[in-house]
């Protein structure tokens, strides 16, 4: 079984209908040859596997709407925000190179 076949089998086993990997981002996101919404309309469970930036601005994110249960959780947390609230993502547990070279 080749790498692609194994990945497709694994994705189906995990319930993933469509997997977007690193090499797809050129056509899907940056070159706009394929609209991500077209993929979303024909596939229920999409998995993004990339460390690349997702699109060139926030309009790409606006294409997605959280399911109701997730939106309710977001709203609950967001109610606690003040004008001085900031968000910070520190990536430490999954990036060996980052841990090695960054104190």
N, C-alpha and C positions, 0 to 999 in steps of 0.2 A: 504494500500500500504506500503510495507516494505522500509527500508532505501535504499537498492540497486536499487529497482524498481523506487523509487522517484528520485534517483541520475541519473539513466539511462534516465528517462523521461526528467529531467531538462537538461541533456547534449544534448539530441536530439533536444529539443526545442531551445537551444542556438547554435545548429549547430556543436556540438562536436561529432565526430565519435568514438573516443576512449579516455578514461580518464585514465591516469596513476596516481595512488594514492600511498601514503606512503608504504603500504604493498607490492606493486608490485616491488619496487626498488631492493629487494633482487634477484629476478629472472631475472629482465630485465637488471639491470645495473651491480650489483656486481657479481652474480653467472654466468652471461652470458648464462643462459638457453634459453633465447629468445633474438634475435637480434632486437634492436630498429628499424633498417632499414626495417626489415620484417613488422613490424607494420606500419611504415610510408608508405610503398609501397601499403598497402591494406586499409589505412584510410587517408582521405584527411585532416581532422582537428583533431589534437591530442592536448589534454590538460594535462599538467603536474601539479599535485597538490601535492607539497611536499616542505618541508623545508630542505630536505636532500641534500647532495652534489650530483651533477649529474656526476657520473662516477669517476674514480680514476685518470684521467689525461685529458689533453686537447684533446686527440684523440676522446673522446666521443663527444665533441663539433664540431669537424671537420666533423662529419657525417651529419651536418645540413648546408644548404646553404640558406641565406635569399632570399626572393622574390626580384625581380628586384627593385621595388619601395623602399623597405627598404635598399637594398644594396646601392642604389644611395644616400640615406640620410646618411648612414654610411660613405661612401666615402667623402661626402661633409664635414662632421664634422671632419673626420680623416685628411683631408688636412690642418686643422688648428693646428694640433699637432706639437710640436717641440720635440727635444731630451729631454727636461726637463718636458714634459707633463706626469702627473701621473693620474690615475683614482682612485676614492674613492667613495665607496657606504656607506652612513650612513643611517641605517635603524631606523627610529624614529616614523613614523606615524601608523604602523600596528602591533607593538609588545609591548603590555602593560608591560610585564615583563622587557623588555629592558629599557623602559622609566622609570619604577619604580626604577630599581637598577643601572642605569648608568647615570651619570650627563652629 
